Amino acid sequence: MKDYLGVLQLLKRFGIYVYTGNRKDDIDMVQSEVKDFYDNGLLMKEDYLKAVLILRSEIAKL
């Protein structure tokens, strides 16, 4: 997982597809899903932290 697309691929492994038509809303929803996966023990801490960093950098680009 190196970029935003990698985070989306991570979610696809769990059957989650995110597309709202608004990039900011997409990133917010992906962030929420990643947090839920981590809180429920489906993601390791290092994967969660990588994903959060990537998502924050994507928000900063907007």
N, CA, C, O and CB atoms as a CASP TS submission, in Angstrom:
PFRMAT TS
TARGET T0000
AUTHOR 0000-0000-0000
METHOD Language model
MODEL 1
PARENT N/A
ATOM      1  N   MET     1       0.856  -1.171   0.000  1.00  0.00           N
ATOM      2  CA  MET     1       0.000   0.000   0.000  1.00  0.00           C
ATOM      3  C   MET     1       0.902   1.234   0.000  1.00  0.00           C
ATOM      4  O   MET     1       1.535   1.570   1.001  1.00  0.00           O
ATOM      5  CB  MET     1      -0.974  -0.002   1.232  1.00  0.00           C
ATOM      6  N   LYS     2       0.938   1.890  -1.146  1.00  0.00           N
ATOM      7  CA  LYS     2       1.841   3.033  -1.285  1.00  0.00           C
ATOM      8  C   LYS     2       1.120   4.339  -1.595  1.00  0.00           C
ATOM      9  O   LYS     2       1.682   5.423  -1.438  1.00  0.00           O
ATOM     10  CB  LYS     2       2.845   2.753  -2.365  1.00  0.00           C
ATOM     11  N   ASP     3      -0.131   4.226  -2.038  1.00  0.00           N
ATOM     12  CA  ASP     3      -0.860   5.430  -2.420  1.00  0.00           C
ATOM     13  C   ASP     3      -2.355   5.219  -2.204  1.00  0.00           C
ATOM     14  O   ASP     3      -2.783   4.183  -1.695  1.00  0.00           O
ATOM     15  CB  ASP     3      -0.569   5.804  -3.894  1.00  0.00           C
ATOM     16  N   TYR     4      -3.139   6.216  -2.600  1.00  0.00           N
ATOM     17  CA  TYR     4      -4.586   6.180  -2.402  1.00  0.00           C
ATOM     18  C   TYR     4      -5.211   4.962  -3.082  1.00  0.00           C
ATOM     19  O   TYR     4      -6.122   4.334  -2.542  1.00  0.00           O
ATOM     20  CB  TYR     4      -5.224   7.465  -2.936  1.00  0.00           C
ATOM     21  N   LEU     5      -4.715   4.643  -4.257  1.00  0.00           N
ATOM     22  CA  LEU     5      -5.225   3.482  -4.971  1.00  0.00           C
ATOM     23  C   LEU     5      -4.969   2.195  -4.181  1.00  0.00           C
ATOM     24  O   LEU     5      -5.794   1.282  -4.187  1.00  0.00           O
ATOM     25  CB  LEU     5      -4.584   3.390  -6.359  1.00  0.00           C
ATOM     26  N   GLY     6      -3.834   2.131  -3.511  1.00  0.00           N
ATOM     27  CA  GLY     6      -3.523   0.977  -2.673  1.00  0.00           C
ATOM     28  C   GLY     6      -4.493   0.842  -1.513  1.00  0.00           C
ATOM     29  O   GLY     6      -4.867  -0.269  -1.140  1.00  0.00           O
ATOM     30  N   VAL     7      -4.904   1.974  -0.939  1.00  0.00           N
ATOM     31  CA  VAL     7      -5.887   1.952   0.150  1.00  0.00           C
ATOM     32  C   VAL     7      -7.227   1.452  -0.386  1.00  0.00           C
ATOM     33  O   VAL     7      -7.908   0.668   0.275  1.00  0.00           O
ATOM     34  CB  VAL     7      -6.046   3.365   0.788  1.00  0.00           C
ATOM     35  N   LEU     8      -7.603   1.904  -1.579  1.00  0.00           N
ATOM     36  CA  LEU     8      -8.847   1.424  -2.182  1.00  0.00           C
ATOM     37  C   LEU     8      -8.789  -0.072  -2.464  1.00  0.00           C
ATOM     38  O   LEU     8      -9.786  -0.775  -2.299  1.00  0.00           O
ATOM     39  CB  LEU     8      -9.137   2.185  -3.472  1.00  0.00           C
ATOM     40  N   GLN     9      -7.625  -0.562  -2.889  1.00  0.00           N
ATOM     41  CA  GLN     9      -7.448  -1.993  -3.126  1.00  0.00           C
ATOM     42  C   GLN     9      -7.585  -2.780  -1.826  1.00  0.00           C
ATOM     43  O   GLN     9      -8.127  -3.885  -1.815  1.00  0.00           O
ATOM     44  CB  GLN     9      -6.082  -2.265  -3.768  1.00  0.00           C
ATOM     45  N   LEU    10      -7.093  -2.210  -0.741  1.00  0.00           N
ATOM     46  CA  LEU    10      -7.237  -2.835   0.576  1.00  0.00           C
ATOM     47  C   LEU    10      -8.709  -2.999   0.928  1.00  0.00           C
ATOM     48  O   LEU    10      -9.121  -4.056   1.405  1.00  0.00           O
ATOM     49  CB  LEU    10      -6.520  -2.002   1.658  1.00  0.00           C
ATOM     50  N   LEU    11      -9.495  -1.970   0.696  1.00  0.00           N
ATOM     51  CA  LEU    11     -10.926  -2.046   0.981  1.00  0.00           C
ATOM     52  C   LEU    11     -11.631  -3.044   0.069  1.00  0.00           C
ATOM     53  O   LEU    11     -12.571  -3.718   0.491  1.00  0.00           O
ATOM     54  CB  LEU    11     -11.564  -0.671   0.835  1.00  0.00           C
ATOM     55  N   LYS    12     -11.178  -3.139  -1.183  1.00  0.00           N
ATOM     56  CA  LYS    12     -11.789  -4.075  -2.121  1.00  0.00           C
ATOM     57  C   LYS    12     -11.613  -5.524  -1.660  1.00  0.00           C
ATOM     58  O   LYS    12     -12.462  -6.369  -1.942  1.00  0.00           O
ATOM     59  CB  LYS    12     -11.187  -3.891  -3.515  1.00  0.00           C
ATOM     60  N   ARG    13     -10.530  -5.811  -0.962  1.00  0.00           N
ATOM     61  CA  ARG    13     -10.329  -7.168  -0.431  1.00  0.00           C
ATOM     62  C   ARG    13     -11.443  -7.548   0.528  1.00  0.00           C
ATOM     63  O   ARG    13     -11.749  -8.729   0.693  1.00  0.00           O
ATOM     64  CB  ARG    13      -8.972  -7.277   0.277  1.00  0.00           C
ATOM     65  N   PHE    14     -12.053  -6.548   1.164  1.00  0.00           N
ATOM     66  CA  PHE    14     -13.150  -6.788   2.093  1.00  0.00           C
ATOM     67  C   PHE    14     -14.514  -6.577   1.431  1.00  0.00           C
ATOM     68  O   PHE    14     -15.547  -6.648   2.096  1.00  0.00           O
ATOM     69  CB  PHE    14     -13.014  -5.877   3.304  1.00  0.00           C
ATOM     70  N   GLY    15     -14.514  -6.318   0.123  1.00  0.00           N
ATOM     71  CA  GLY    15     -15.767  -6.138  -0.594  1.00  0.00           C
ATOM     72  C   GLY    15     -16.357  -4.749  -0.464  1.00  0.00           C
ATOM     73  O   GLY    15     -17.558  -4.568  -0.661  1.00  0.00           O
ATOM     74  N   ILE    16     -15.524  -3.754  -0.132  1.00  0.00           N
ATOM     75  CA  ILE    16     -15.989  -2.375   0.025  1.00  0.00           C
ATOM     76  C   ILE    16     -15.519  -1.558  -1.182  1.00  0.00           C
ATOM     77  O   ILE    16     -14.324  -1.464  -1.460  1.00  0.00           O
ATOM     78  CB  ILE    16     -15.465  -1.750   1.366  1.00  0.00           C
ATOM     79  N   TYR    17     -16.484  -0.972  -1.887  1.00  0.00           N
ATOM     80  CA  TYR    17     -16.200  -0.082  -3.009  1.00  0.00           C
ATOM     81  C   TYR    17     -16.753   1.286  -2.659  1.00  0.00           C
ATOM     82  O   TYR    17     -17.924   1.412  -2.299  1.00  0.00           O
ATOM     83  CB  TYR    17     -16.815  -0.619  -4.349  1.00  0.00           C
ATOM     84  N   VAL    18     -15.915   2.319  -2.762  1.00  0.00           N
ATOM     85  CA  VAL    18     -16.337   3.667  -2.380  1.00  0.00           C
ATOM     86  C   VAL    18     -16.259   4.578  -3.599  1.00  0.00           C
ATOM     87  O   VAL    18     -15.196   4.760  -4.192  1.00  0.00           O
ATOM     88  CB  VAL    18     -15.458   4.222  -1.218  1.00  0.00           C
ATOM     89  N   TYR    19     -17.402   5.142  -3.956  1.00  0.00           N
ATOM     90  CA  TYR    19     -17.438   6.177  -4.985  1.00  0.00           C
ATOM     91  C   TYR    19     -18.700   7.006  -4.783  1.00  0.00           C
ATOM     92  O   TYR    19     -19.811   6.504  -4.952  1.00  0.00           O
ATOM     93  CB  TYR    19     -17.395   5.555  -6.423  1.00  0.00           C
ATOM     94  N   THR    20     -18.531   8.262  -4.425  1.00  0.00           N
ATOM     95  CA  THR    20     -19.672   9.144  -4.222  1.00  0.00           C
ATOM     96  C   THR    20     -19.756  10.207  -5.306  1.00  0.00           C
ATOM     97  O   THR    20     -20.772  10.889  -5.436  1.00  0.00           O
ATOM     98  CB  THR    20     -19.591   9.801  -2.858  1.00  0.00           C
ATOM     99  N   GLY    21     -18.689  10.348  -6.083  1.00  0.00           N
ATOM    100  CA  GLY    21     -18.662  11.385  -7.107  1.00  0.00           C
ATOM    101  C   GLY    21     -17.956  12.648  -6.631  1.00  0.00           C
ATOM    102  O   GLY    21     -17.688  13.554  -7.420  1.00  0.00           O
ATOM    103  N   ASN    22     -17.660  12.701  -5.347  1.00  0.00           N
ATOM    104  CA  ASN    22     -16.970  13.849  -4.755  1.00  0.00           C
ATOM    105  C   ASN    22     -15.712  13.314  -4.067  1.00  0.00           C
ATOM    106  O   ASN    22     -15.804  12.522  -3.129  1.00  0.00           O
ATOM    107  CB  ASN    22     -17.904  14.631  -3.734  1.00  0.00           C
ATOM    108  N   ARG    23     -14.551  13.743  -4.525  1.00  0.00           N
ATOM    109  CA  ARG    23     -13.286  13.188  -4.029  1.00  0.00           C
ATOM    110  C   ARG    23     -13.128  13.349  -2.523  1.00  0.00           C
ATOM    111  O   ARG    23     -12.704  12.412  -1.846  1.00  0.00           O
ATOM    112  CB  ARG    23     -12.120  13.850  -4.732  1.00  0.00           C
ATOM    113  N   LYS    24     -13.460  14.520  -1.987  1.00  0.00           N
ATOM    114  CA  LYS    24     -13.331  14.759  -0.540  1.00  0.00           C
ATOM    115  C   LYS    24     -14.218  13.797   0.242  1.00  0.00           C
ATOM    116  O   LYS    24     -13.783  13.215   1.235  1.00  0.00           O
ATOM    117  CB  LYS    24     -13.699  16.223  -0.192  1.00  0.00           C
ATOM    118  N   ASP    25     -15.457  13.631  -0.204  1.00  0.00           N
ATOM    119  CA  ASP    25     -16.366  12.700   0.468  1.00  0.00           C
ATOM    120  C   ASP    25     -15.883  11.256   0.352  1.00  0.00           C
ATOM    121  O   ASP    25     -16.031  10.473   1.291  1.00  0.00           O
ATOM    122  CB  ASP    25     -17.772  12.825  -0.114  1.00  0.00           C
ATOM    123  N   ASP    26     -15.307  10.903  -0.796  1.00  0.00           N
ATOM    124  CA  ASP    26     -14.740   9.562  -0.970  1.00  0.00           C
ATOM    125  C   ASP    26     -13.643   9.313   0.058  1.00  0.00           C
ATOM    126  O   ASP    26     -13.621   8.274   0.718  1.00  0.00           O
ATOM    127  CB  ASP    26     -14.183   9.385  -2.401  1.00  0.00           C
ATOM    128  N   ILE    27     -12.735  10.273   0.187  1.00  0.00           N
ATOM    129  CA  ILE    27     -11.617  10.117   1.115  1.00  0.00           C
ATOM    130  C   ILE    27     -12.124  10.017   2.547  1.00  0.00           C
ATOM    131  O   ILE    27     -11.631   9.200   3.325  1.00  0.00           O
ATOM    132  CB  ILE    27     -10.631  11.291   0.979  1.00  0.00           C
ATOM    133  N   ASP    28     -13.101  10.841   2.899  1.00  0.00           N
ATOM    134  CA  ASP    28     -13.677  10.781   4.251  1.00  0.00           C
ATOM    135  C   ASP    28     -14.318   9.422   4.524  1.00  0.00           C
ATOM    136  O   ASP    28     -14.165   8.865   5.611  1.00  0.00           O
ATOM    137  CB  ASP    28     -14.719  11.896   4.438  1.00  0.00           C
ATOM    138  N   MET    29     -15.036   8.892   3.535  1.00  0.00           N
ATOM    139  CA  MET    29     -15.690   7.594   3.721  1.00  0.00           C
ATOM    140  C   MET    29     -14.664   6.471   3.816  1.00  0.00           C
ATOM    141  O   MET    29     -14.817   5.556   4.625  1.00  0.00           O
ATOM    142  CB  MET    29     -16.667   7.317   2.571  1.00  0.00           C
ATOM    143  N   VAL    30     -13.625   6.537   3.000  1.00  0.00           N
ATOM    144  CA  VAL    30     -12.556   5.533   3.057  1.00  0.00           C
ATOM    145  C   VAL    30     -11.882   5.585   4.424  1.00  0.00           C
ATOM    146  O   VAL    30     -11.581   4.549   5.017  1.00  0.00           O
ATOM    147  CB  VAL    30     -11.513   5.763   1.925  1.00  0.00           C
ATOM    148  N   GLN    31     -11.649   6.791   4.913  1.00  0.00           N
ATOM    149  CA  GLN    31     -11.023   6.955   6.228  1.00  0.00           C
ATOM    150  C   GLN    31     -11.893   6.321   7.321  1.00  0.00           C
ATOM    151  O   GLN    31     -11.380   5.669   8.231  1.00  0.00           O
ATOM    152  CB  GLN    31     -10.787   8.457   6.532  1.00  0.00           C
ATOM    153  N   SER    32     -13.175   6.513   7.224  1.00  0.00           N
ATOM    154  CA  SER    32     -14.111   5.938   8.187  1.00  0.00           C
ATOM    155  C   SER    32     -14.096   4.409   8.121  1.00  0.00           C
ATOM    156  O   SER    32     -14.102   3.745   9.157  1.00  0.00           O
ATOM    157  CB  SER    32     -15.530   6.466   7.929  1.00  0.00           C
ATOM    158  N   GLU    33     -14.076   3.855   6.920  1.00  0.00           N
ATOM    159  CA  GLU    33     -14.045   2.400   6.756  1.00  0.00           C
ATOM    160  C   GLU    33     -12.748   1.811   7.304  1.00  0.00           C
ATOM    161  O   GLU    33     -12.769   0.779   7.975  1.00  0.00           O
ATOM    162  CB  GLU    33     -14.206   2.026   5.277  1.00  0.00           C
ATOM    163  N   VAL    34     -11.630   2.458   7.023  1.00  0.00           N
ATOM    164  CA  VAL    34     -10.337   1.970   7.510  1.00  0.00           C
ATOM    165  C   VAL    34     -10.320   1.976   9.039  1.00  0.00           C
ATOM    166  O   VAL    34      -9.830   1.032   9.659  1.00  0.00           O
ATOM    167  CB  VAL    34      -9.176   2.837   6.951  1.00  0.00           C
ATOM    168  N   LYS    35     -10.852   3.030   9.643  1.00  0.00           N
ATOM    169  CA  LYS    35     -10.903   3.102  11.095  1.00  0.00           C
ATOM    170  C   LYS    35     -11.785   1.997  11.668  1.00  0.00           C
ATOM    171  O   LYS    35     -11.441   1.384  12.678  1.00  0.00           O
ATOM    172  CB  LYS    35     -11.413   4.470  11.540  1.00  0.00           C
ATOM    173  N   ASP    36     -12.917   1.746  11.027  1.00  0.00           N
ATOM    174  CA  ASP    36     -13.799   0.666  11.482  1.00  0.00           C
ATOM    175  C   ASP    36     -13.100  -0.693  11.403  1.00  0.00           C
ATOM    176  O   ASP    36     -13.215  -1.506  12.320  1.00  0.00           O
ATOM    177  CB  ASP    36     -15.088   0.643  10.644  1.00  0.00           C
ATOM    178  N   PHE    37     -12.381  -0.936  10.312  1.00  0.00           N
ATOM    179  CA  PHE    37     -11.651  -2.198  10.184  1.00  0.00           C
ATOM    180  C   PHE    37     -10.608  -2.345  11.281  1.00  0.00           C
ATOM    181  O   PHE    37     -10.450  -3.420  11.858  1.00  0.00           O
ATOM    182  CB  PHE    37     -10.985  -2.291   8.815  1.00  0.00           C
ATOM    183  N   TYR    38      -9.902  -1.268  11.562  1.00  0.00           N
ATOM    184  CA  TYR    38      -8.876  -1.313  12.621  1.00  0.00           C
ATOM    185  C   TYR    38      -9.519  -1.534  13.990  1.00  0.00           C
ATOM    186  O   TYR    38      -9.044  -2.350  14.779  1.00  0.00           O
ATOM    187  CB  TYR    38      -8.047  -0.004  12.633  1.00  0.00           C
ATOM    188  N   ASP    39     -10.592  -0.809  14.264  1.00  0.00           N
ATOM    189  CA  ASP    39     -11.277  -0.941  15.553  1.00  0.00           C
ATOM    190  C   ASP    39     -11.825  -2.348  15.774  1.00  0.00           C
ATOM    191  O   ASP    39     -11.913  -2.815  16.910  1.00  0.00           O
ATOM    192  CB  ASP    39     -12.410   0.068  15.647  1.00  0.00           C
ATOM    193  N   ASN    40     -12.191  -3.019  14.685  1.00  0.00           N
ATOM    194  CA  ASN    40     -12.733  -4.374  14.792  1.00  0.00           C
ATOM    195  C   ASN    40     -11.663  -5.461  14.662  1.00  0.00           C
ATOM    196  O   ASN    40     -11.984  -6.649  14.620  1.00  0.00           O
ATOM    197  CB  ASN    40     -13.790  -4.582  13.735  1.00  0.00           C
ATOM    198  N   GLY    41     -10.396  -5.053  14.598  1.00  0.00           N
ATOM    199  CA  GLY    41      -9.303  -6.010  14.577  1.00  0.00           C
ATOM    200  C   GLY    41      -9.027  -6.651  13.228  1.00  0.00           C
ATOM    201  O   GLY    41      -8.362  -7.685  13.166  1.00  0.00           O
ATOM    202  N   LEU    42      -9.517  -6.067  12.156  1.00  0.00           N
ATOM    203  CA  LEU    42      -9.296  -6.630  10.828  1.00  0.00           C
ATOM    204  C   LEU    42      -8.039  -6.095  10.156  1.00  0.00           C
ATOM    205  O   LEU    42      -7.566  -6.667   9.174  1.00  0.00           O
ATOM    206  CB  LEU    42     -10.485  -6.352   9.955  1.00  0.00           C
ATOM    207  N   LEU    43      -7.497  -5.001  10.682  1.00  0.00           N
ATOM    208  CA  LEU    43      -6.258  -4.416  10.151  1.00  0.00           C
ATOM    209  C   LEU    43      -5.208  -4.370  11.242  1.00  0.00           C
ATOM    210  O   LEU    43      -5.505  -4.111  12.408  1.00  0.00           O
ATOM    211  CB  LEU    43      -6.509  -2.997   9.584  1.00  0.00           C
ATOM    212  N   MET    44      -3.969  -4.627  10.837  1.00  0.00           N
ATOM    213  CA  MET    44      -2.863  -4.475  11.776  1.00  0.00           C
ATOM    214  C   MET    44      -2.560  -2.992  11.948  1.00  0.00           C
ATOM    215  O   MET    44      -2.898  -2.171  11.095  1.00  0.00           O
ATOM    216  CB  MET    44      -1.601  -5.246  11.288  1.00  0.00           C
ATOM    217  N   LYS    45      -1.921  -2.668  13.059  1.00  0.00           N
ATOM    218  CA  LYS    45      -1.647  -1.274  13.389  1.00  0.00           C
ATOM    219  C   LYS    45      -0.824  -0.586  12.305  1.00  0.00           C
ATOM    220  O   LYS    45      -1.115   0.552  11.937  1.00  0.00           O
ATOM    221  CB  LYS    45      -0.925  -1.186  14.720  1.00  0.00           C
ATOM    222  N   GLU    46       0.197  -1.262  11.795  1.00  0.00           N
ATOM    223  CA  GLU    46       1.060  -0.619  10.790  1.00  0.00           C
ATOM    224  C   GLU    46       0.299  -0.337   9.495  1.00  0.00           C
ATOM    225  O   GLU    46       0.525   0.694   8.861  1.00  0.00           O
ATOM    226  CB  GLU    46       2.282  -1.502  10.492  1.00  0.00           C
ATOM    227  N   ASP    47      -0.598  -1.238   9.094  1.00  0.00           N
ATOM    228  CA  ASP    47      -1.412  -1.000   7.896  1.00  0.00           C
ATOM    229  C   ASP    47      -2.372   0.158   8.121  1.00  0.00           C
ATOM    230  O   ASP    47      -2.581   0.983   7.231  1.00  0.00           O
ATOM    231  CB  ASP    47      -2.195  -2.269   7.511  1.00  0.00           C
ATOM    232  N   TYR    48      -2.952   0.216   9.310  1.00  0.00           N
ATOM    233  CA  TYR    48      -3.865   1.311   9.647  1.00  0.00           C
ATOM    234  C   TYR    48      -3.142   2.654   9.603  1.00  0.00           C
ATOM    235  O   TYR    48      -3.651   3.619   9.031  1.00  0.00           O
ATOM    236  CB  TYR    48      -4.481   1.088  11.037  1.00  0.00           C
ATOM    237  N   LEU    49      -1.961   2.715  10.206  1.00  0.00           N
ATOM    238  CA  LEU    49      -1.214   3.972  10.234  1.00  0.00           C
ATOM    239  C   LEU    49      -0.774   4.399   8.839  1.00  0.00           C
ATOM    240  O   LEU    49      -0.809   5.586   8.515  1.00  0.00           O
ATOM    241  CB  LEU    49       0.001   3.841  11.140  1.00  0.00           C
ATOM    242  N   LYS    50      -0.359   3.440   8.008  1.00  0.00           N
ATOM    243  CA  LYS    50       0.010   3.761   6.627  1.00  0.00           C
ATOM    244  C   LYS    50      -1.179   4.344   5.876  1.00  0.00           C
ATOM    245  O   LYS    50      -1.058   5.349   5.176  1.00  0.00           O
ATOM    246  CB  LYS    50       0.533   2.510   5.901  1.00  0.00           C
ATOM    247  N   ALA    51      -2.329   3.696   6.035  1.00  0.00           N
ATOM    248  CA  ALA    51      -3.529   4.151   5.339  1.00  0.00           C
ATOM    249  C   ALA    51      -3.926   5.551   5.791  1.00  0.00           C
ATOM    250  O   ALA    51      -4.283   6.392   4.965  1.00  0.00           O
ATOM    251  CB  ALA    51      -4.683   3.175   5.572  1.00  0.00           C
ATOM    252  N   VAL    52      -3.868   5.805   7.087  1.00  0.00           N
ATOM    253  CA  VAL    52      -4.231   7.128   7.610  1.00  0.00           C
ATOM    254  C   VAL    52      -3.288   8.187   7.058  1.00  0.00           C
ATOM    255  O   VAL    52      -3.731   9.271   6.678  1.00  0.00           O
ATOM    256  CB  VAL    52      -4.200   7.136   9.156  1.00  0.00           C
ATOM    257  N   LEU    53      -2.002   7.889   7.010  1.00  0.00           N
ATOM    258  CA  LEU    53      -1.032   8.837   6.459  1.00  0.00           C
ATOM    259  C   LEU    53      -1.322   9.135   4.993  1.00  0.00           C
ATOM    260  O   LEU    53      -1.288  10.291   4.572  1.00  0.00           O
ATOM    261  CB  LEU    53       0.389   8.293   6.610  1.00  0.00           C
ATOM    262  N   ILE    54      -1.600   8.112   4.233  1.00  0.00           N
ATOM    263  CA  ILE    54      -1.905   8.282   2.809  1.00  0.00           C
ATOM    264  C   ILE    54      -3.162   9.127   2.635  1.00  0.00           C
ATOM    265  O   ILE    54      -3.197  10.029   1.797  1.00  0.00           O
ATOM    266  CB  ILE    54      -2.082   6.909   2.121  1.00  0.00           C
ATOM    267  N   LEU    55      -4.193   8.838   3.424  1.00  0.00           N
ATOM    268  CA  LEU    55      -5.455   9.576   3.302  1.00  0.00           C
ATOM    269  C   LEU    55      -5.296  11.032   3.724  1.00  0.00           C
ATOM    270  O   LEU    55      -5.895  11.923   3.122  1.00  0.00           O
ATOM    271  CB  LEU    55      -6.542   8.909   4.144  1.00  0.00           C
ATOM    272  N   ARG    56      -4.502  11.272   4.743  1.00  0.00           N
ATOM    273  CA  ARG    56      -4.253  12.665   5.155  1.00  0.00           C
ATOM    274  C   ARG    56      -3.505  13.432   4.084  1.00  0.00           C
ATOM    275  O   ARG    56      -3.778  14.610   3.855  1.00  0.00           O
ATOM    276  CB  ARG    56      -3.463  12.708   6.465  1.00  0.00           C
ATOM    277  N   SER    57      -2.556  12.768   3.421  1.00  0.00           N
ATOM    278  CA  SER    57      -1.820  13.445   2.362  1.00  0.00           C
ATOM    279  C   SER    57      -2.744  13.730   1.165  1.00  0.00           C
ATOM    280  O   SER    57      -2.597  14.754   0.499  1.00  0.00           O
ATOM    281  CB  SER    57      -0.606  12.593   1.922  1.00  0.00           C
ATOM    282  N   GLU    58      -3.682  12.834   0.898  1.00  0.00           N
ATOM    283  CA  GLU    58      -4.640  13.063  -0.188  1.00  0.00           C
ATOM    284  C   GLU    58      -5.537  14.264   0.143  1.00  0.00           C
ATOM    285  O   GLU    58      -5.830  15.077  -0.734  1.00  0.00           O
ATOM    286  CB  GLU    58      -5.504  11.792  -0.432  1.00  0.00           C
ATOM    287  N   ILE    59      -5.962  14.375   1.376  1.00  0.00           N
ATOM    288  CA  ILE    59      -6.780  15.525   1.782  1.00  0.00           C
ATOM    289  C   ILE    59      -5.988  16.817   1.654  1.00  0.00           C
ATOM    290  O   ILE    59      -6.530  17.845   1.247  1.00  0.00           O
ATOM    291  CB  ILE    59      -7.281  15.354   3.227  1.00  0.00           C
ATOM    292  N   ALA    60      -4.696  16.765   2.003  1.00  0.00           N
ATOM    293  CA  ALA    60      -3.850  17.944   1.898  1.00  0.00           C
ATOM    294  C   ALA    60      -3.679  18.395   0.444  1.00  0.00           C
ATOM    295  O   ALA    60      -3.518  19.585   0.172  1.00  0.00           O
ATOM    296  CB  ALA    60      -2.492  17.665   2.519  1.00  0.00           C
ATOM    297  N   LYS    61      -3.714  17.446  -0.474  1.00  0.00           N
ATOM    298  CA  LYS    61      -3.569  17.775  -1.902  1.00  0.00           C
ATOM    299  C   LYS    61      -4.785  18.540  -2.432  1.00  0.00           C
ATOM    300  O   LYS    61      -4.682  19.302  -3.393  1.00  0.00           O
ATOM    301  CB  LYS    61      -3.363  16.492  -2.725  1.00  0.00           C
ATOM    302  N   LEU    62      -5.929  18.325  -1.793  1.00  0.00           N
ATOM    303  CA  LEU    62      -7.144  19.015  -2.244  1.00  0.00           C
ATOM    304  C   LEU    62      -7.048  20.431  -1.833  1.00  0.00           C
ATOM    305  O   LEU    62      -7.958  21.216  -2.103  1.00  0.00           O
ATOM    306  CB  LEU    62      -8.425  18.376  -1.682  1.00  0.00           C
TER
END
